[in-house]
Amino acid sequence: MQEASVMGLLRTILIIMLVWFGFRILARLFAPFLMRFVAKKAEERFGQQFGGFQDQEQQRREQKRKEGETVIDKMPQQNKTSNEKVGEYIDYEEID
């Protein structure tokens, strides 16, 4: 059997520390590029998913419309009534 030497243990710890710090430095350098790449890919996926629905809806609307036709998407509500329980209106005049 071989016994572990102190120098071998120190060398192993030093190698582990160098690998750890090297990884941290490389991660700090490449993290912005990696995050930009991941965000771009996610944006493309969302764009494909939601863009397809919007394109289909727009095509359906264009097919229904004829040239020169006016289309009103939302009509205003006509049932605006005043509140009768407010009371009587009194016209005030300023007195000098």
N, CA, C and O atoms as a GROMACS GRO file, in nm:
protein
  384
    1MET      N    1   0.082  -0.119   0.000
    1MET     CA    2   0.000   0.000   0.000
    1MET      C    3   0.086   0.124   0.000
    1MET      O    4   0.195   0.128   0.056
    2GLN      N    5   0.031   0.226  -0.066
    2GLN     CA    6   0.101   0.354  -0.069
    2GLN      C    7   0.033   0.450   0.025
    2GLN      O    8  -0.089   0.449   0.040
    3GLU      N    9   0.112   0.531   0.087
    3GLU     CA   10   0.056   0.631   0.175
    3GLU      C   11   0.047   0.765   0.101
    3GLU      O   12   0.132   0.796   0.017
    4ALA      N   13  -0.056   0.842   0.132
    4ALA     CA   14  -0.072   0.973   0.069
    4ALA      C   15   0.025   1.071   0.132
    4ALA      O   16   0.037   1.079   0.254
    5SER      N   17   0.094   1.144   0.046
    5SER     CA   18   0.189   1.241   0.099
    5SER      C   19   0.122   1.377   0.113
    5SER      O   20   0.019   1.405   0.052
    6VAL      N   21   0.182   1.459   0.193
    6VAL     CA   22   0.129   1.593   0.215
    6VAL      C   23   0.140   1.674   0.087
    6VAL      O   24   0.050   1.752   0.056
    7MET      N   25   0.247   1.657   0.013
    7MET     CA   26   0.265   1.732  -0.112
    7MET      C   27   0.159   1.690  -0.216
    7MET      O   28   0.108   1.775  -0.290
    8GLY      N   29   0.125   1.565  -0.221
    8GLY     CA   30   0.021   1.520  -0.314
    8GLY      C   31  -0.115   1.578  -0.277
    8GLY      O   32  -0.193   1.616  -0.365
    9LEU      N   33  -0.144   1.584  -0.149
    9LEU     CA   34  -0.270   1.642  -0.103
    9LEU      C   35  -0.278   1.791  -0.136
    9LEU      O   36  -0.380   1.839  -0.184
   10LEU      N   37  -0.168   1.864  -0.110
   10LEU     CA   38  -0.165   2.006  -0.142
   10LEU      C   39  -0.178   2.030  -0.292
   10LEU      O   40  -0.246   2.123  -0.336
   11ARG      N   41  -0.111   1.945  -0.372
   11ARG     CA   42  -0.121   1.959  -0.518
   11ARG      C   43  -0.264   1.935  -0.566
   11ARG      O   44  -0.312   2.006  -0.654
   12THR      N   45  -0.331   1.836  -0.509
   12THR     CA   46  -0.470   1.807  -0.546
   12THR      C   47  -0.562   1.923  -0.510
   12THR      O   48  -0.648   1.961  -0.589
   13ILE      N   49  -0.545   1.979  -0.390
   13ILE     CA   50  -0.627   2.093  -0.348
   13ILE      C   51  -0.601   2.214  -0.439
   13ILE      O   52  -0.694   2.285  -0.476
   14LEU      N   53  -0.474   2.236  -0.474
   14LEU     CA   54  -0.439   2.348  -0.563
   14LEU      C   55  -0.503   2.330  -0.700
   14LEU      O   56  -0.554   2.427  -0.757
   15ILE      N   57  -0.500   2.211  -0.754
   15ILE     CA   58  -0.562   2.185  -0.886
   15ILE      C   59  -0.712   2.209  -0.879
   15ILE      O   60  -0.769   2.270  -0.970
   16ILE      N   61  -0.777   2.162  -0.774
   16ILE     CA   62  -0.922   2.182  -0.758
   16ILE      C   63  -0.954   2.331  -0.750
   16ILE      O   64  -1.051   2.377  -0.811
   17MET      N   65  -0.873   2.407  -0.675
   17MET     CA   66  -0.897   2.551  -0.663
   17MET      C   67  -0.875   2.622  -0.796
   17MET      O   68  -0.953   2.711  -0.831
   18LEU      N   69  -0.772   2.585  -0.870
   18LEU     CA   70  -0.746   2.648  -1.000
   18LEU      C   71  -0.859   2.620  -1.098
   18LEU      O   72  -0.901   2.709  -1.171
   19VAL      N   73  -0.908   2.498  -1.100
   19VAL     CA   74  -1.020   2.463  -1.189
   19VAL      C   75  -1.144   2.542  -1.148
   19VAL      O   76  -1.215   2.593  -1.234
   20TRP      N   77  -1.170   2.552  -1.018
   20TRP     CA   78  -1.287   2.626  -0.970
   20TRP      C   79  -1.281   2.774  -1.008
   20TRP      O   80  -1.378   2.829  -1.060
   21PHE      N   81  -1.167   2.839  -0.982
   21PHE     CA   82  -1.155   2.981  -1.015
   21PHE      C   83  -1.153   3.004  -1.165
   21PHE      O   84  -1.207   3.104  -1.214
   22GLY      N   85  -1.092   2.912  -1.239
   22GLY     CA   86  -1.095   2.923  -1.386
   22GLY      C   87  -1.237   2.914  -1.440
   22GLY      O   88  -1.275   2.988  -1.531
   23PHE      N   89  -1.315   2.823  -1.383
   23PHE     CA   90  -1.455   2.809  -1.425
   23PHE      C   91  -1.534   2.936  -1.395
   23PHE      O   92  -1.614   2.981  -1.476
   24ARG      N   93  -1.510   2.994  -1.278
   24ARG     CA   94  -1.581   3.118  -1.240
   24ARG      C   95  -1.546   3.233  -1.334
   24ARG      O   96  -1.635   3.309  -1.373
   25ILE      N   97  -1.418   3.246  -1.371
   25ILE     CA   98  -1.377   3.353  -1.462
   25ILE      C   99  -1.438   3.332  -1.600
   25ILE      O  100  -1.490   3.427  -1.660
   26LEU      N  101  -1.434   3.211  -1.650
   26LEU     CA  102  -1.492   3.182  -1.782
   26LEU      C  103  -1.644   3.202  -1.781
   26LEU      O  104  -1.700   3.250  -1.879
   27ALA      N  105  -1.708   3.163  -1.672
   27ALA     CA  106  -1.853   3.181  -1.663
   27ALA      C  107  -1.888   3.329  -1.662
   27ALA      O  108  -1.988   3.369  -1.722
   28ARG      N  109  -1.808   3.410  -1.596
   28ARG     CA  110  -1.833   3.554  -1.592
   28ARG      C  111  -1.815   3.617  -1.730
   28ARG      O  112  -1.885   3.712  -1.764
   29LEU      N  113  -1.722   3.564  -1.808
   29LEU     CA  114  -1.698   3.618  -1.942
   29LEU      C  115  -1.806   3.576  -2.042
   29LEU      O  116  -1.851   3.656  -2.123
   30PHE      N  117  -1.847   3.451  -2.034
   30PHE     CA  118  -1.940   3.398  -2.134
   30PHE      C  119  -2.087   3.404  -2.094
   30PHE      O  120  -2.173   3.377  -2.177
   31ALA      N  121  -2.117   3.438  -1.971
   31ALA     CA  122  -2.257   3.442  -1.925
   31ALA      C  123  -2.341   3.543  -2.003
   31ALA      O  124  -2.454   3.510  -2.040
   32PRO      N  125  -2.294   3.665  -2.031
   32PRO     CA  126  -2.377   3.759  -2.108
   32PRO      C  127  -2.411   3.706  -2.247
   32PRO      O  128  -2.524   3.723  -2.293
   33PHE      N  129  -2.315   3.643  -2.314
   33PHE     CA  130  -2.342   3.588  -2.447
   33PHE      C  131  -2.443   3.473  -2.440
   33PHE      O  132  -2.532   3.461  -2.524
   34LEU      N  133  -2.427   3.390  -2.340
   34LEU     CA  134  -2.518   3.278  -2.322
   34LEU      C  135  -2.660   3.326  -2.292
   34LEU      O  136  -2.757   3.273  -2.347
   35MET      N  137  -2.672   3.425  -2.205
   35MET     CA  138  -2.804   3.479  -2.170
   35MET      C  139  -2.870   3.544  -2.291
   35MET      O  140  -2.990   3.528  -2.313
   36ARG      N  141  -2.792   3.618  -2.371
   36ARG     CA  142  -2.846   3.680  -2.492
   36ARG      C  143  -2.897   3.575  -2.589
   36ARG      O  144  -3.003   3.590  -2.650
   37PHE      N  145  -2.821   3.467  -2.603
   37PHE     CA  146  -2.860   3.359  -2.693
   37PHE      C  147  -2.989   3.292  -2.646
   37PHE      O  148  -3.079   3.267  -2.727
   38VAL      N  149  -2.999   3.264  -2.516
   38VAL     CA  150  -3.119   3.200  -2.462
   38VAL      C  151  -3.240   3.292  -2.475
   38VAL      O  152  -3.349   3.246  -2.509
   39ALA      N  153  -3.223   3.421  -2.448
   39ALA     CA  154  -3.334   3.515  -2.459
   39ALA      C  155  -3.380   3.528  -2.604
   39ALA      O  156  -3.500   3.537  -2.630
   40LYS      N  157  -3.288   3.527  -2.698
   40LYS     CA  158  -3.324   3.537  -2.839
   40LYS      C  159  -3.403   3.415  -2.884
   40LYS      O  160  -3.502   3.427  -2.957
   41LYS      N  161  -3.360   3.297  -2.841
   41LYS     CA  162  -3.432   3.174  -2.877
   41LYS      C  163  -3.572   3.172  -2.817
   41LYS      O  164  -3.667   3.132  -2.883
   42ALA      N  165  -3.585   3.216  -2.691
   42ALA     CA  166  -3.717   3.219  -2.627
   42ALA      C  167  -3.807   3.319  -2.699
   42ALA      O  168  -3.926   3.292  -2.717
   43GLU      N  169  -3.752   3.433  -2.740
   43GLU     CA  170  -3.831   3.532  -2.812
   43GLU      C  171  -3.880   3.477  -2.946
   43GLU      O  172  -3.994   3.502  -2.985
   44GLU      N  173  -3.795   3.403  -3.014
   44GLU     CA  174  -3.836   3.342  -3.142
   44GLU      C  175  -3.948   3.241  -3.120
   44GLU      O  176  -4.044   3.237  -3.198
   45ARG      N  177  -3.937   3.160  -3.016
   45ARG     CA  178  -4.042   3.060  -2.988
   45ARG      C  179  -4.176   3.127  -2.957
   45ARG      O  180  -4.279   3.088  -3.010
   46PHE      N  181  -4.173   3.230  -2.871
   46PHE     CA  182  -4.296   3.301  -2.837
   46PHE      C  183  -4.354   3.370  -2.960
   46PHE      O  184  -4.475   3.372  -2.980
   47GLY      N  185  -4.266   3.426  -3.041
   47GLY     CA  186  -4.312   3.492  -3.163
   47GLY      C  187  -4.380   3.395  -3.258
   47GLY      O  188  -4.479   3.430  -3.322
   48GLN      N  189  -4.327   3.275  -3.268
   48GLN     CA  190  -4.388   3.174  -3.355
   48GLN      C  191  -4.524   3.131  -3.300
   48GLN      O  192  -4.619   3.114  -3.376
   49GLN      N  193  -4.532   3.113  -3.169
   49GLN     CA  194  -4.657   3.066  -3.110
   49GLN      C  195  -4.767   3.171  -3.121
   49GLN      O  196  -4.878   3.140  -3.165
   50PHE      N  197  -4.738   3.294  -3.082
   50PHE     CA  198  -4.840   3.398  -3.079
   50PHE      C  199  -4.855   3.468  -3.213
   50PHE      O  200  -4.964   3.515  -3.246
   51GLY      N  201  -4.749   3.475  -3.291
   51GLY     CA  202  -4.755   3.539  -3.421
   51GLY      C  203  -4.847   3.464  -3.517
   51GLY      O  204  -4.914   3.526  -3.600
   52GLY      N  205  -4.850   3.333  -3.507
   52GLY     CA  206  -4.936   3.254  -3.594
   52GLY      C  207  -5.082   3.283  -3.570
   52GLY      O  208  -5.160   3.290  -3.666
   53PHE      N  209  -5.123   3.301  -3.445
   53PHE     CA  210  -5.262   3.331  -3.414
   53PHE      C  211  -5.301   3.469  -3.466
   53PHE      O  212  -5.410   3.487  -3.518
   54GLN      N  213  -5.213   3.565  -3.451
   54GLN     CA  214  -5.243   3.701  -3.496
   54GLN      C  215  -5.254   3.706  -3.647
   54GLN      O  216  -5.341   3.775  -3.700
   55ASP      N  217  -5.166   3.635  -3.717
   55ASP     CA  218  -5.170   3.634  -3.863
   55ASP      C  219  -5.299   3.572  -3.914
   55ASP      O  220  -5.359   3.622  -4.009
   56GLN      N  221  -5.343   3.462  -3.853
   56GLN     CA  222  -5.466   3.397  -3.896
   56GLN      C  223  -5.585   3.488  -3.873
   56GLN      O  224  -5.672   3.498  -3.960
   57GLU      N  225  -5.591   3.554  -3.759
   57GLU     CA  226  -5.702   3.644  -3.727
   57GLU      C  227  -5.705   3.761  -3.824
   57GLU      O  228  -5.812   3.802  -3.870
   58GLN      N  229  -5.589   3.815  -3.856
   58GLN     CA  230  -5.583   3.929  -3.949
   58GLN      C  231  -5.626   3.886  -4.089
   58GLN      O  232  -5.693   3.962  -4.158
   59GLN      N  233  -5.588   3.767  -4.131
   59GLN     CA  234  -5.629   3.719  -4.263
   59GLN      C  235  -5.780   3.700  -4.270
   59GLN      O  236  -5.842   3.731  -4.372
   60ARG      N  237  -5.841   3.649  -4.161
   60ARG     CA  238  -5.986   3.632  -4.159
   60ARG      C  239  -6.058   3.766  -4.169
   60ARG      O  240  -6.158   3.778  -4.240
   61ARG      N  241  -6.007   3.866  -4.099
   61ARG     CA  242  -6.069   3.999  -4.104
   61ARG      C  243  -6.058   4.060  -4.243
   61ARG      O  244  -6.153   4.121  -4.293
   62GLU      N  245  -5.943   4.043  -4.307
   62GLU     CA  246  -5.923   4.100  -4.440
   62GLU      C  247  -6.012   4.031  -4.544
   62GLU      O  248  -6.056   4.095  -4.639
   63GLN      N  249  -6.037   3.903  -4.526
   63GLN     CA  250  -6.122   3.831  -4.620
   63GLN      C  251  -6.266   3.879  -4.611
   63GLN      O  252  -6.335   3.886  -4.713
   64LYS      N  253  -6.313   3.913  -4.491
   64LYS     CA  254  -6.450   3.955  -4.473
   64LYS      C  255  -6.474   4.097  -4.526
   64LYS      O  256  -6.586   4.128  -4.567
   65ARG      N  257  -6.373   4.181  -4.526
   65ARG     CA  258  -6.388   4.320  -4.567
   65ARG      C  259  -6.379   4.333  -4.719
   65ARG      O  260  -6.304   4.261  -4.785
   66LYS      N  261  -6.455   4.425  -4.769
   66LYS     CA  262  -6.448   4.459  -4.910
   66LYS      C  263  -6.380   4.594  -4.922
   66LYS      O  264  -6.375   4.670  -4.825
   67GLU      N  265  -6.328   4.626  -5.039
   67GLU     CA  266  -6.256   4.751  -5.058
   67GLU      C  267  -6.352   4.869  -5.043
   67GLU      O  268  -6.459   4.871  -5.102
   68GLY      N  269  -6.312   4.968  -4.964
   68GLY     CA  270  -6.393   5.086  -4.944
   68GLY      C  271  -6.497   5.071  -4.834
   68GLY      O  272  -6.569   5.166  -4.804
   69GLU      N  273  -6.506   4.955  -4.774
   69GLU     CA  274  -6.606   4.931  -4.670
   69GLU      C  275  -6.558   4.986  -4.537
   69GLU      O  276  -6.440   4.972  -4.502
   70THR      N  277  -6.646   5.049  -4.463
   70THR     CA  278  -6.614   5.100  -4.331
   70THR      C  279  -6.656   4.998  -4.227
   70THR      O  280  -6.770   4.950  -4.228
   71VAL      N  281  -6.564   4.965  -4.138
   71VAL     CA  282  -6.592   4.864  -4.037
   71VAL      C  283  -6.577   4.928  -3.900
   71VAL      O  284  -6.476   4.991  -3.871
   72ILE      N  285  -6.679   4.912  -3.814
   72ILE     CA  286  -6.675   4.961  -3.678
   72ILE      C  287  -6.662   4.839  -3.588
   72ILE      O  288  -6.752   4.754  -3.584
   73ASP      N  289  -6.551   4.831  -3.516
   73ASP     CA  290  -6.527   4.715  -3.432
   73ASP      C  291  -6.609   4.718  -3.303
   73ASP      O  292  -6.658   4.614  -3.258
   74LYS      N  293  -6.625   4.837  -3.244
   74LYS     CA  294  -6.694   4.845  -3.116
   74LYS      C  295  -6.790   4.963  -3.120
   74LYS      O  296  -6.750   5.075  -3.150
   75MET      N  297  -6.914   4.936  -3.090
   75MET     CA  298  -7.014   5.042  -3.086
   75MET      C  299  -7.020   5.100  -2.945
   75MET      O  300  -7.013   5.024  -2.848
   76PRO      N  301  -7.032   5.232  -2.931
   76PRO     CA  302  -7.044   5.289  -2.796
   76PRO      C  303  -7.180   5.254  -2.737
   76PRO      O  304  -7.278   5.234  -2.808
   77GLN      N  305  -7.184   5.246  -2.606
   77GLN     CA  306  -7.309   5.214  -2.539
   77GLN      C  307  -7.404   5.332  -2.547
   77GLN      O  308  -7.363   5.446  -2.527
   78GLN      N  309  -7.530   5.306  -2.577
   78GLN     CA  310  -7.629   5.411  -2.595
   78GLN      C  311  -7.710   5.438  -2.470
   78GLN      O  312  -7.780   5.539  -2.463
   79ASN      N  313  -7.704   5.352  -2.372
   79ASN     CA  314  -7.790   5.362  -2.256
   79ASN      C  315  -7.725   5.440  -2.141
   79ASN      O  316  -7.714   5.390  -2.029
   80LYS      N  317  -7.683   5.562  -2.169
   80LYS     CA  318  -7.628   5.648  -2.065
   80LYS      C  319  -7.743   5.731  -2.009
   80LYS      O  320  -7.795   5.820  -2.076
   81THR      N  321  -7.781   5.703  -1.888
   81THR     CA  322  -7.891   5.776  -1.826
   81THR      C  323  -7.839   5.852  -1.705
   81THR      O  324  -7.743   5.811  -1.641
   82SER      N  325  -7.905   5.963  -1.676
   82SER     CA  326  -7.866   6.039  -1.558
   82SER      C  327  -7.932   5.981  -1.435
   82SER      O  328  -8.036   5.914  -1.445
   83ASN      N  329  -7.874   6.005  -1.323
   83ASN     CA  330  -7.927   5.954  -1.198
   83ASN      C  331  -8.034   6.052  -1.147
   83ASN      O  332  -8.003   6.168  -1.119
   84GLU      N  333  -8.157   6.006  -1.135
   84GLU     CA  334  -8.267   6.094  -1.093
   84GLU      C  335  -8.265   6.121  -0.944
   84GLU      O  336  -8.332   6.213  -0.898
   85LYS      N  337  -8.190   6.046  -0.868
   85LYS     CA  338  -8.190   6.060  -0.723
   85LYS      C  339  -8.090   6.166  -0.676
   85LYS      O  340  -8.072   6.185  -0.556
   86VAL      N  341  -8.025   6.235  -0.767
   86VAL     CA  342  -7.923   6.331  -0.730
   86VAL      C  343  -7.984   6.450  -0.659
   86VAL      O  344  -7.929   6.496  -0.558
   87GLY      N  345  -8.092   6.499  -0.705
   87GLY     CA  346  -8.157   6.614  -0.641
   87GLY      C  347  -8.187   6.723  -0.740
   87GLY      O  348  -8.174   6.705  -0.862
   88GLU      N  349  -8.227   6.838  -0.688
   88GLU     CA  350  -8.269   6.950  -0.772
   88GLU      C  351  -8.149   7.042  -0.796
   88GLU      O  352  -8.069   7.066  -0.705
   89TYR      N  353  -8.137   7.092  -0.918
   89TYR     CA  354  -8.029   7.183  -0.952
   89TYR      C  355  -8.066   7.324  -0.910
   89TYR      O  356  -8.175   7.371  -0.940
   90ILE      N  357  -7.975   7.392  -0.839
   90ILE     CA  358  -7.999   7.528  -0.793
   90ILE      C  359  -7.889   7.616  -0.851
   90ILE      O  360  -7.771   7.589  -0.834
   91ASP      N  361  -7.931   7.722  -0.919
   91ASP     CA  362  -7.837   7.817  -0.978
   91ASP      C  363  -7.800   7.920  -0.874
   91ASP      O  364  -7.886   7.993  -0.825
   92TYR      N  365  -7.673   7.927  -0.840
   92TYR     CA  366  -7.627   8.024  -0.738
   92TYR      C  367  -7.574   8.150  -0.806
   92TYR      O  368  -7.511   8.144  -0.911
   93GLU      N  369  -7.600   8.263  -0.743
   93GLU     CA  370  -7.546   8.390  -0.791
   93GLU      C  371  -7.456   8.448  -0.686
   93GLU      O  372  -7.481   8.435  -0.566
   94GLU      N  373  -7.349   8.515  -0.732
   94GLU     CA  374  -7.256   8.576  -0.640
   94GLU      C  375  -7.311   8.708  -0.589
   94GLU      O  376  -7.366   8.786  -0.668
   95ILE      N  377  -7.297   8.735  -0.462
   95ILE     CA  378  -7.343   8.861  -0.402
   95ILE      C  379  -7.221   8.939  -0.357
   95ILE      O  380  -7.135   8.887  -0.287
   96ASP      N  381  -7.216   9.068  -0.399
   96ASP     CA  382  -7.102   9.153  -0.359
   96ASP      C  383  -7.123   9.215  -0.225
   96ASP      O  384  -7.037   9.289  -0.177
   0.00000   0.00000   0.00000
